[in-house]
């Protein structure tokens, strides 16, 4: 049986940073957060994912930490996810920080 899914899921290690100036008074993020993940601000391409902080329960604006992420992306975008790749973390459409890929696990088809 051939795979017809257009998406792939993977686990990864990432560095998460919350930009205090862009959060404009928003509270800290709790481990397990599921922000909007934006690949490209010009095309507004998004993907889904959950971030679990490794060494803390809360991440304050202006701080960074290592996290484990579980992501689902379009297969067409999978080649972007190499160590060093960076994307925006958003509240709605407003970027409030970024994540940078450290290491990616094996991608598996969804569906």
N, C-alpha and C positions, 0 to 999 in steps of 0.2 A: 504494500500500500504506500503510495507516495504522500509526502507531506504537503498539504495545501495551505497551512497557516502562513499568514503574512507577518506574524510577530514572533519574536524570540525572547526568552526569559533567561536571566543569569544573575548570579550573586557576584558581588564585587567589594573590594576594599577601597574606600574613598576618603579624601580629606574634605570636610565640610567647613565653610566659613560663612558667618552671618555678618553683613555689613551694617554697622550701627547707623550710619548716616542714611542708608536707604530704608531701614526698618522704621524710622521716624516714630520712635516710642513704642513700637510693637513689643510684646513680651518675649521672653526667651522661648526657645523651641524645646519641646520634650523629646526624649529618645522615642523612636517609633513614628516620627513625623512623616507625613506624606505630602510634601509640597508639590506644586507644579514644577516639573523639570523641563526647562526649555533648551533645546539644542541650538536654536538659531533665532535671534530676535527679529531678523529681517523676514524670515519665512514663517515665523511663529510655529515651528515644529516642536511639539511636546512629546513626552513619554511619561510613563508612570513608574513610581518607585517608592519604597519605604526605607528610611534611614534609621538605623539603630546605633546610637553612640556607644563606643567601646569603653570609655573610661568615666562616664558621667551620665546622669539622668537628664540634666538640662544644659543647653548651650545658649549662652547669653549673647546679645548683639555685640559685635566686635571680637568675638572669640572664634577659634577654630578647634576642631578635634578630628580624630580618626573615627570612621564609622563603617559598619557593614551595610551594604545596600542590596536590596532585592529589586530588580528592574525588569520591565517589559518594554521592549522597543520594536519599532518596525525593522524587519530584516534588512531593508535597504539602508538603514542607518547603522547597522551592527559594526561595519568596518571602521566607524569613527571611534569606537570604544576601545582604545589602546591606552596604555599607561601614559599619563600626562594630559589626556583629553579633559577639557573643562567645559561645564555647562552651567547655566543659571538656575538658581532656585527662586521660585516666584510665589507670591501671594496674589492669586488671580493672575493678572498680566504684569504686575510690578515685580521686577527683580529685587530680591532682598539679600542675596548672597550667591555663592557658587559651590559646586562640588568638583573635585579633581580626582580622576581615576588613578588609583595606585596599582591595582591588580584586578583582573577580571577572570571569573570562573567560566566554565564551559557553557556556551549558549545552547538552549534547548528550545525546540518549537513549542508554541503554546497551542491550545485548542484541541 
